[in-house]
Amino acid sequence: MKHPGVRLASLTWAEAESLLTNDPLVVLPIGAGAKEHGPHLPLGTDHIMVEYLAD
């Protein structure tokens, strides 16, 4: 049975364990918390991008 994408942070350890036991694909969205990208972009650009990709 295929599971839709989930965010591990919203699961209990028991729920996560049951989803991660059969060849899971885990995507870890990482990026800088806040850094400059010039005056035209917000400080949270990296965070915004990883949240978008995770969704």
Phi and psi restraints in degrees (range 20) as a CNS / XPLOR table:
assign (resid 1 and name C) (resid 2 and name N)
       (resid 2 and name CA) (resid 2 and name C) 1.0 -81.9 20.0 2
assign (resid 2 and name N) (resid 2 and name CA)
       (resid 2 and name C) (resid 3 and name N) 1.0 140.2 20.0 2
assign (resid 2 and name C) (resid 3 and name N)
       (resid 3 and name CA) (resid 3 and name C) 1.0 -105.8 20.0 2
assign (resid 3 and name N) (resid 3 and name CA)
       (resid 3 and name C) (resid 4 and name N) 1.0 141.7 20.0 2
assign (resid 3 and name C) (resid 4 and name N)
       (resid 4 and name CA) (resid 4 and name C) 1.0 -68.5 20.0 2
assign (resid 4 and name N) (resid 4 and name CA)
       (resid 4 and name C) (resid 5 and name N) 1.0 164.9 20.0 2
assign (resid 4 and name C) (resid 5 and name N)
       (resid 5 and name CA) (resid 5 and name C) 1.0 -60.3 20.0 2
assign (resid 5 and name N) (resid 5 and name CA)
       (resid 5 and name C) (resid 6 and name N) 1.0 141.2 20.0 2
assign (resid 5 and name C) (resid 6 and name N)
       (resid 6 and name CA) (resid 6 and name C) 1.0 -134.7 20.0 2
assign (resid 6 and name N) (resid 6 and name CA)
       (resid 6 and name C) (resid 7 and name N) 1.0 158.6 20.0 2
assign (resid 6 and name C) (resid 7 and name N)
       (resid 7 and name CA) (resid 7 and name C) 1.0 -99.9 20.0 2
assign (resid 7 and name N) (resid 7 and name CA)
       (resid 7 and name C) (resid 8 and name N) 1.0 120.2 20.0 2
assign (resid 7 and name C) (resid 8 and name N)
       (resid 8 and name CA) (resid 8 and name C) 1.0 -58.5 20.0 2
assign (resid 8 and name N) (resid 8 and name CA)
       (resid 8 and name C) (resid 9 and name N) 1.0 -32.1 20.0 2
assign (resid 8 and name C) (resid 9 and name N)
       (resid 9 and name CA) (resid 9 and name C) 1.0 -62.5 20.0 2
assign (resid 9 and name N) (resid 9 and name CA)
       (resid 9 and name C) (resid 10 and name N) 1.0 -22.2 20.0 2
assign (resid 9 and name C) (resid 10 and name N)
       (resid 10 and name CA) (resid 10 and name C) 1.0 -92.0 20.0 2
assign (resid 10 and name N) (resid 10 and name CA)
       (resid 10 and name C) (resid 11 and name N) 1.0 -0.9 20.0 2
assign (resid 10 and name C) (resid 11 and name N)
       (resid 11 and name CA) (resid 11 and name C) 1.0 -104.3 20.0 2
assign (resid 11 and name N) (resid 11 and name CA)
       (resid 11 and name C) (resid 12 and name N) 1.0 157.1 20.0 2
assign (resid 11 and name C) (resid 12 and name N)
       (resid 12 and name CA) (resid 12 and name C) 1.0 -78.2 20.0 2
assign (resid 12 and name N) (resid 12 and name CA)
       (resid 12 and name C) (resid 13 and name N) 1.0 167.2 20.0 2
assign (resid 12 and name C) (resid 13 and name N)
       (resid 13 and name CA) (resid 13 and name C) 1.0 -64.5 20.0 2
assign (resid 13 and name N) (resid 13 and name CA)
       (resid 13 and name C) (resid 14 and name N) 1.0 -33.6 20.0 2
assign (resid 13 and name C) (resid 14 and name N)
       (resid 14 and name CA) (resid 14 and name C) 1.0 -68.0 20.0 2
assign (resid 14 and name N) (resid 14 and name CA)
       (resid 14 and name C) (resid 15 and name N) 1.0 -41.2 20.0 2
assign (resid 14 and name C) (resid 15 and name N)
       (resid 15 and name CA) (resid 15 and name C) 1.0 -64.9 20.0 2
assign (resid 15 and name N) (resid 15 and name CA)
       (resid 15 and name C) (resid 16 and name N) 1.0 -43.7 20.0 2
assign (resid 15 and name C) (resid 16 and name N)
       (resid 16 and name CA) (resid 16 and name C) 1.0 -63.5 20.0 2
assign (resid 16 and name N) (resid 16 and name CA)
       (resid 16 and name C) (resid 17 and name N) 1.0 -42.9 20.0 2
assign (resid 16 and name C) (resid 17 and name N)
       (resid 17 and name CA) (resid 17 and name C) 1.0 -59.1 20.0 2
assign (resid 17 and name N) (resid 17 and name CA)
       (resid 17 and name C) (resid 18 and name N) 1.0 -42.3 20.0 2
assign (resid 17 and name C) (resid 18 and name N)
       (resid 18 and name CA) (resid 18 and name C) 1.0 -67.3 20.0 2
assign (resid 18 and name N) (resid 18 and name CA)
       (resid 18 and name C) (resid 19 and name N) 1.0 -28.0 20.0 2
assign (resid 18 and name C) (resid 19 and name N)
       (resid 19 and name CA) (resid 19 and name C) 1.0 -84.2 20.0 2
assign (resid 19 and name N) (resid 19 and name CA)
       (resid 19 and name C) (resid 20 and name N) 1.0 -24.4 20.0 2
assign (resid 19 and name C) (resid 20 and name N)
       (resid 20 and name CA) (resid 20 and name C) 1.0 -97.6 20.0 2
assign (resid 20 and name N) (resid 20 and name CA)
       (resid 20 and name C) (resid 21 and name N) 1.0 5.8 20.0 2
assign (resid 20 and name C) (resid 21 and name N)
       (resid 21 and name CA) (resid 21 and name C) 1.0 -88.8 20.0 2
assign (resid 21 and name N) (resid 21 and name CA)
       (resid 21 and name C) (resid 22 and name N) 1.0 -18.4 20.0 2
assign (resid 21 and name C) (resid 22 and name N)
       (resid 22 and name CA) (resid 22 and name C) 1.0 -117.6 20.0 2
assign (resid 22 and name N) (resid 22 and name CA)
       (resid 22 and name C) (resid 23 and name N) 1.0 82.1 20.0 2
assign (resid 22 and name C) (resid 23 and name N)
       (resid 23 and name CA) (resid 23 and name C) 1.0 47.5 20.0 2
assign (resid 23 and name N) (resid 23 and name CA)
       (resid 23 and name C) (resid 24 and name N) 1.0 60.7 20.0 2
assign (resid 23 and name C) (resid 24 and name N)
       (resid 24 and name CA) (resid 24 and name C) 1.0 -77.7 20.0 2
assign (resid 24 and name N) (resid 24 and name CA)
       (resid 24 and name C) (resid 25 and name N) 1.0 156.5 20.0 2
assign (resid 24 and name C) (resid 25 and name N)
       (resid 25 and name CA) (resid 25 and name C) 1.0 -108.9 20.0 2
assign (resid 25 and name N) (resid 25 and name CA)
       (resid 25 and name C) (resid 26 and name N) 1.0 118.6 20.0 2
assign (resid 25 and name C) (resid 26 and name N)
       (resid 26 and name CA) (resid 26 and name C) 1.0 -114.3 20.0 2
assign (resid 26 and name N) (resid 26 and name CA)
       (resid 26 and name C) (resid 27 and name N) 1.0 127.5 20.0 2
assign (resid 26 and name C) (resid 27 and name N)
       (resid 27 and name CA) (resid 27 and name C) 1.0 -110.2 20.0 2
assign (resid 27 and name N) (resid 27 and name CA)
       (resid 27 and name C) (resid 28 and name N) 1.0 122.7 20.0 2
assign (resid 27 and name C) (resid 28 and name N)
       (resid 28 and name CA) (resid 28 and name C) 1.0 -106.8 20.0 2
assign (resid 28 and name N) (resid 28 and name CA)
       (resid 28 and name C) (resid 29 and name N) 1.0 101.2 20.0 2
assign (resid 28 and name C) (resid 29 and name N)
       (resid 29 and name CA) (resid 29 and name C) 1.0 -74.1 20.0 2
assign (resid 29 and name N) (resid 29 and name CA)
       (resid 29 and name C) (resid 30 and name N) 1.0 116.2 20.0 2
assign (resid 29 and name C) (resid 30 and name N)
       (resid 30 and name CA) (resid 30 and name C) 1.0 -127.2 20.0 2
assign (resid 30 and name N) (resid 30 and name CA)
       (resid 30 and name C) (resid 31 and name N) 1.0 156.7 20.0 2
assign (resid 30 and name C) (resid 31 and name N)
       (resid 31 and name CA) (resid 31 and name C) 1.0 179.5 20.0 2
assign (resid 31 and name N) (resid 31 and name CA)
       (resid 31 and name C) (resid 32 and name N) 1.0 172.9 20.0 2
assign (resid 31 and name C) (resid 32 and name N)
       (resid 32 and name CA) (resid 32 and name C) 1.0 -71.7 20.0 2
assign (resid 32 and name N) (resid 32 and name CA)
       (resid 32 and name C) (resid 33 and name N) 1.0 142.6 20.0 2
assign (resid 32 and name C) (resid 33 and name N)
       (resid 33 and name CA) (resid 33 and name C) 1.0 -65.5 20.0 2
assign (resid 33 and name N) (resid 33 and name CA)
       (resid 33 and name C) (resid 34 and name N) 1.0 -46.7 20.0 2
assign (resid 33 and name C) (resid 34 and name N)
       (resid 34 and name CA) (resid 34 and name C) 1.0 -159.2 20.0 2
assign (resid 34 and name N) (resid 34 and name CA)
       (resid 34 and name C) (resid 35 and name N) 1.0 124.0 20.0 2
assign (resid 34 and name C) (resid 35 and name N)
       (resid 35 and name CA) (resid 35 and name C) 1.0 -153.0 20.0 2
assign (resid 35 and name N) (resid 35 and name CA)
       (resid 35 and name C) (resid 36 and name N) 1.0 163.5 20.0 2
assign (resid 35 and name C) (resid 36 and name N)
       (resid 36 and name CA) (resid 36 and name C) 1.0 -76.8 20.0 2
assign (resid 36 and name N) (resid 36 and name CA)
       (resid 36 and name C) (resid 37 and name N) 1.0 143.3 20.0 2
assign (resid 36 and name C) (resid 37 and name N)
       (resid 37 and name CA) (resid 37 and name C) 1.0 -130.4 20.0 2
assign (resid 37 and name N) (resid 37 and name CA)
       (resid 37 and name C) (resid 38 and name N) 1.0 18.5 20.0 2
assign (resid 37 and name C) (resid 38 and name N)
       (resid 38 and name CA) (resid 38 and name C) 1.0 98.9 20.0 2
assign (resid 38 and name N) (resid 38 and name CA)
       (resid 38 and name C) (resid 39 and name N) 1.0 171.3 20.0 2
assign (resid 38 and name C) (resid 39 and name N)
       (resid 39 and name CA) (resid 39 and name C) 1.0 -73.7 20.0 2
assign (resid 39 and name N) (resid 39 and name CA)
       (resid 39 and name C) (resid 40 and name N) 1.0 -10.1 20.0 2
assign (resid 39 and name C) (resid 40 and name N)
       (resid 40 and name CA) (resid 40 and name C) 1.0 -93.9 20.0 2
assign (resid 40 and name N) (resid 40 and name CA)
       (resid 40 and name C) (resid 41 and name N) 1.0 -8.1 20.0 2
assign (resid 40 and name C) (resid 41 and name N)
       (resid 41 and name CA) (resid 41 and name C) 1.0 -122.6 20.0 2
assign (resid 41 and name N) (resid 41 and name CA)
       (resid 41 and name C) (resid 42 and name N) 1.0 150.9 20.0 2
assign (resid 41 and name C) (resid 42 and name N)
       (resid 42 and name CA) (resid 42 and name C) 1.0 -72.9 20.0 2
assign (resid 42 and name N) (resid 42 and name CA)
       (resid 42 and name C) (resid 43 and name N) 1.0 160.5 20.0 2
assign (resid 42 and name C) (resid 43 and name N)
       (resid 43 and name CA) (resid 43 and name C) 1.0 -62.3 20.0 2
assign (resid 43 and name N) (resid 43 and name CA)
       (resid 43 and name C) (resid 44 and name N) 1.0 -28.6 20.0 2
assign (resid 43 and name C) (resid 44 and name N)
       (resid 44 and name CA) (resid 44 and name C) 1.0 -89.6 20.0 2
assign (resid 44 and name N) (resid 44 and name CA)
       (resid 44 and name C) (resid 45 and name N) 1.0 22.9 20.0 2
assign (resid 44 and name C) (resid 45 and name N)
       (resid 45 and name CA) (resid 45 and name C) 1.0 -55.1 20.0 2
assign (resid 45 and name N) (resid 45 and name CA)
       (resid 45 and name C) (resid 46 and name N) 1.0 -46.4 20.0 2
assign (resid 45 and name C) (resid 46 and name N)
       (resid 46 and name CA) (resid 46 and name C) 1.0 -63.0 20.0 2
assign (resid 46 and name N) (resid 46 and name CA)
       (resid 46 and name C) (resid 47 and name N) 1.0 -42.3 20.0 2
assign (resid 46 and name C) (resid 47 and name N)
       (resid 47 and name CA) (resid 47 and name C) 1.0 -64.3 20.0 2
assign (resid 47 and name N) (resid 47 and name CA)
       (resid 47 and name C) (resid 48 and name N) 1.0 -42.7 20.0 2
assign (resid 47 and name C) (resid 48 and name N)
       (resid 48 and name CA) (resid 48 and name C) 1.0 -60.4 20.0 2
assign (resid 48 and name N) (resid 48 and name CA)
       (resid 48 and name C) (resid 49 and name N) 1.0 -41.7 20.0 2
assign (resid 48 and name C) (resid 49 and name N)
       (resid 49 and name CA) (resid 49 and name C) 1.0 -66.2 20.0 2
assign (resid 49 and name N) (resid 49 and name CA)
       (resid 49 and name C) (resid 50 and name N) 1.0 -44.9 20.0 2
assign (resid 49 and name C) (resid 50 and name N)
       (resid 50 and name CA) (resid 50 and name C) 1.0 -69.2 20.0 2
assign (resid 50 and name N) (resid 50 and name CA)
       (resid 50 and name C) (resid 51 and name N) 1.0 -34.3 20.0 2
assign (resid 50 and name C) (resid 51 and name N)
       (resid 51 and name CA) (resid 51 and name C) 1.0 -64.9 20.0 2
assign (resid 51 and name N) (resid 51 and name CA)
       (resid 51 and name C) (resid 52 and name N) 1.0 -41.0 20.0 2
assign (resid 51 and name C) (resid 52 and name N)
       (resid 52 and name CA) (resid 52 and name C) 1.0 -61.1 20.0 2
assign (resid 52 and name N) (resid 52 and name CA)
       (resid 52 and name C) (resid 53 and name N) 1.0 -47.3 20.0 2
assign (resid 52 and name C) (resid 53 and name N)
       (resid 53 and name CA) (resid 53 and name C) 1.0 -66.3 20.0 2
assign (resid 53 and name N) (resid 53 and name CA)
       (resid 53 and name C) (resid 54 and name N) 1.0 -35.4 20.0 2
assign (resid 53 and name C) (resid 54 and name N)
       (resid 54 and name CA) (resid 54 and name C) 1.0 -67.0 20.0 2
assign (resid 54 and name N) (resid 54 and name CA)
       (resid 54 and name C) (resid 55 and name N) 1.0 -37.3 20.0 2
